[in-house]
Amino acid sequence: MFELMSGQDAKAALKFLFNAALDIEVETDHQKFIDKVLYHARLIFNASAGSISLIDGEHLQFMTLQNDEIDITQLIGSHRRIPLRKDSIAGYVAVTGKMLHISDPYNLPEGVPYRFNSAVDKKTGFRTEAILAVPLRHPSEGVIGTLEILNPREKIFHELNIGIAKGFSSIAAANIVSKRLQGSLKNAYLETLARLGLAAEYKDEDTFQHIQRIRHSSKIIARHLGFSEEEQENIFHASAMHDVGKVSIPDGILNKKGKLDAEEWKIIQTHPEKGASILGGSDTEILQMSEQIARYHHEKWNGKGYPEGLREEQIPLVARIVAVTDVFDALVQERPYKKAWPLQDALDLIQRERGEHFDPNVVDAFFACQKEIVNIQRENGTIVE
């Protein structure tokens, strides 16, 4: 069983997410796939029970129920279906897209629009003691259903585990939609990589768009530099994992408004190596490239970057590409710690850092493709013209 995590166990958390994602995405049988999603979600909290429901028109269809304490064979066979409304816990989460953390469902606060249906408890003898209900949210499809986790073994839902559950719900939603609409294992696998990148920063609402901007911009530059079509696709998917090590960085530092102090900056600088250690050891080209990007995208052409102080062509080319696209994105988009730079100011900085922070050839490719890259920023974010 997966053990409850503290902040020091972030690497274990990402490895769990990665292994769980791989396990679900290779499952071809639809019901077994849904069952695996719920099984892994329950493992995050060592929870005794849970359910997954998906939106079907004006209703929620419960696709799977699991309970280690009682026999629920009869319930599973009943194809539970409820109206898609805010008056149920699952319905409220599906309609509003808001997560619910309910410590005592039998004593809900006054004024909440939803109620706890104790019919299953009464019928089976099971007692629901705590509920974490998480929306299954897809970036383009929106909320597609609800994941409910009941009765964690430790009696409480720890904060980091809640974040991991949110990250895993994104992975699950991506796979559900991918399998539903495309039926392609490859597409499910590749989108899983993107959602793993998102899971690293599960509390940042802009993260998915940030990842999309990095992916497309990096692919554009790679194409201009003569990468093959396969290599372009690889950097497109691998670049999504560039900041996966940030799962180990406290939110208070990541989202701090204002300048970091020396100790906070030292902590931030650990994320490339932590990301590389999470991704290391794979025999797939995409993950090998992901490891290089995660480890080296903060190195500088002049040798003054981190974590290893590499210079010039000692830095893998894919990391040199992502270094440019990541910095440009950070400049032109608003972040918790800074306002967005005007577009021309950001372009001027990229040019000034040619041969200092950035590989001159990559900068030249960036400006040769400037119109395309700026359009990516406009389409997937808000920039100051």
Disulfide bonds with the S-S distance in Angstrom:
none
